[in-house]
Amino acid sequence: MALSLTPGQRADITKADTLLDEVDPEAFIADKAYDADTLIEKLEERQIAPVIPSKKSRRYPRKMSFSFYKKRNIIERFFARLKQFRGIATRYDKLKSTFLAAVQLVAAIIAIK
C-alpha cells in the first residue's frame, strides 16, 4: 500500500503515476475520475488490470468486471472509518508531515481492529 497527500483543490489522479511506481498490484480499482487514456496505458504496460468504469463521454466504453469493481466498497468503507476520527476529518494539523503521520497511525489502528 502507498499513501500520498494532495491539496484539496487538486485532482487525485495527478498522484496516481507516482504511487503506482511504489507498488506492484494485480489490479487497479478506481472510479470514473481515473478514466484517462495515459493512466490506462501505463496500467496495461505494467500488466495491471484496470478496473475503472468508462466515462459517459468515451466513444467506445471499455469492458470491465463489475463483480470485481464491487470490491471498491472496501476502500470506501476504510475512508469512512478514517473520517470518524475528528482530527483526521477536520485536519487540525497544519503541517503535511504531522497530518500524514496521524493518518498512518489511524490507519494502523483500523487495520488492527
N, C-alpha and C positions, 0 to 999 in steps of 0.2 A: 504494500500500500504506500502511496505517496501523497503528500499533502502540501498545498501551497495556498497562500492568501492572495486575493486580488482586491483592488479597491472596489467599493460598492458600485461605482458607475462604469466599471469595465466588464465586458463580457467574459464569462468563464472559459470560453473556447480559446482565448488568447494564450492560456497556460497549458492547454491540452498537449501540445507538442513536447514541451519541456518535461511534463510529468510522465509522458509515455517513455521518455528516454530512461527514466528511473525504475521502471517496472517491466515485466515481461508477461502480460496476461494472455489468456487464450481468446478472450472476447472483450469487447468494449461496449458496455451498455450505457446508453445516454438518451436524452430526449431530443426532440426535433431541433433544438437550438444548436446541436452539434452536427447537423446535416450540412457539411461543407465538403466540396469535392477534394480539397487539399488534404483534409483530415482523413477522409475515406481512403484516398490513395495511399497515404502513409500507413494506415492500418493494414491495407491489403499487401503492401510491400513487405511488412513485417509479419505477414500471415496471421494477423489478429482479426477475428471475425467481428465486423461492425454490426452491432445490434442497435441500430438507430432508425426510427421511423422517418420516412421521407417527408419533406415539407410539401405543402399543397402546391407550391409554385414549381415543383420539379416536373419536368415534362414526362420523363419516364421513371416512375417510382421504383425504387429498389425493393427486392424481396427480402424479407427478414422473418425470423422466427418469433412470433408473438408469444409463444409459450415461454421462450427464453427471456423475452422482454418483460414479462410479468415479474421476474425476479428483481427488477429495478426497485420494487417497493421496499425491499430490504434496505437499500441505500437511503431511500426517502424516510423510512422509519428511523434510521440511525440519525439523520439530521434533525428530525423532530425531537428525538431524545436529547441531542446536543443542545437544542434551543430551550429545553426545560431548565437548564442551568442559567440562572439570572445573569451572571457575569458574562456568559457567552452571548446570550440573546441581546443584551444591551451594550455589549462591548465597552465596559468601563475602562479597560486598559488602553492607554494612549499609544504605547509602543507596539509595533508589529511583533517583535520578538516575545514580549510578555503575553500578548494575546495568543500567539501561536503555541506557546508553552501551555497556556490554560486549556486550549482546545485539545492538545495532545494528552494532557492529564485527564480531562473529562472523557476523552475517547477511550483511554485505558480503563477508567472506572466503568464505563458502559460495557466494554469488552469482558471485564471480569464478571459482571453480573450475568 
